[in-house]
C-alpha cells in the first residue's frame, strides 16, 4: 500500500512524530500516527488522490476546509467527521499541515500529552 520513499511521507512523519508520545503504527497497510492508542493522522490514498493526509479537523474549521478543493471527505474515516488533504493538489504548505495535525492531535491526546505540548 505504501513504500518508505513515497512522496511526502518523510515530511509527514517528521511533522507527526514531533508531538509528545506520538508513534507510528502500520494499520490497514498504511502508516498511522497516534497519540498513545488513538489515531490523529493517516498517510493514505483514495480514488483520484494517491497521496493524502487524513486527519480529524476541529469541528468549527470543518465547513471552511470543505470549501477548499484540496480537502475532501475520505472513505472510512469521513463518516466520523475526518477529512483528507490531497497532498498532490498544490504545493504542500507544511506550516498549514502542522496546524491541521496540531488540531487533530489535541482532540485525541491525553491531558499529560497536551501539557507536554503546551510546555514547549
N, C-alpha and C positions, 0 to 999 in steps of 0.2 A: 504494500500500500504506500510506502514511502521509502526513501533512502536518506542516509545522513547528509548527502550532498545536494538534497533538494534545495532549490532557490528559496530564500527567506528563512529556512529552518534554523540556521546558526544564529541569525539575528534574533529570531523569536525566542529561541532557547535562552539566550543571554538576557533578554527582556523579562522573561517569565521567572527565571531562576534567581533574579536579584531580590525577590520578595522573601521575607523571613520564612524559613522552614518549607519553602517551595521545593517540590520534587517533580521529576518527570517519570511517568509510568506509561508504558505502551499498553494501549487498550484498543480493541477493535482494529488492530493493525495500524494505529495512528499514535503519535506522541500526544499524551495528555499531560497537563500541568496542574498540579494540585497543591492546595494549602491543607496540609495534613491528608485527610482522606477525601476531601471534596474538590472536585474539578472546578478550575476557574478559567481554563483555556484549553483549546484543542487545535493542533495543526491538522487541518482537514482538507478535503477536496470534495466537491459536489459537481453534478452535471453542469458543464459550462464554466466551472470555477475550479481549475486544477489545484490552486494553492490558496487556502483561506485560513483565517483565524476565526474560530468560533469562540464566543465569549458571552458572558452574562452582563448585559448593559444595565446601567442604573435605570430603573423603570421610568423616571422622569425624562431621561435622554432618549429613550427608545423611539418615540414618534419622530423626533428630529433626525435621528440616524437613518430611519427608513426613507426619509426624503432624499437622501444621498444615494445615487445609483451604485456606489461601491458596496453598500450594505444590503443584505438580504436575509430572509428567514430560512435557516438551514433545515434540512430534514432531521428528524430525530430530536434534536435539541430545541428546535424552533417552537414547538407547541408549549414548551416550558418557559418561553419568553426570551430565549437566547437569540443572538444574531450572529451573522458571519460577515467578515470583511474580506472581500475579494482582493487578495494581495497583488493580483496581476492587473487590476483595473486602472491603476495610476501609479506614479512613483509613491512608494511607501513613505509616509511621514512617521518615523519611528517614535517621535515625541508624542504624536497622537496615539499610536499603538500603546505606548507606555501609559497614557491616561486611561485608555479603554481597559487595559489589564489591571490598573490600579482599582478602578471601579468594580471590576469583576471579582478581583481578589478580596476586596473589602466586604463583599456580600457573603462570602463563604468562610473566611478566615476566623479562627478563634480569637478571643479578646487578647490573649498574650501575643499572638502574631501581630495584631493591629497595634498594640502598644510598642512592639519592637519596630514596626514600620514607621510609626509616628515619631519614635525617638531618634531616627536617622537624621 
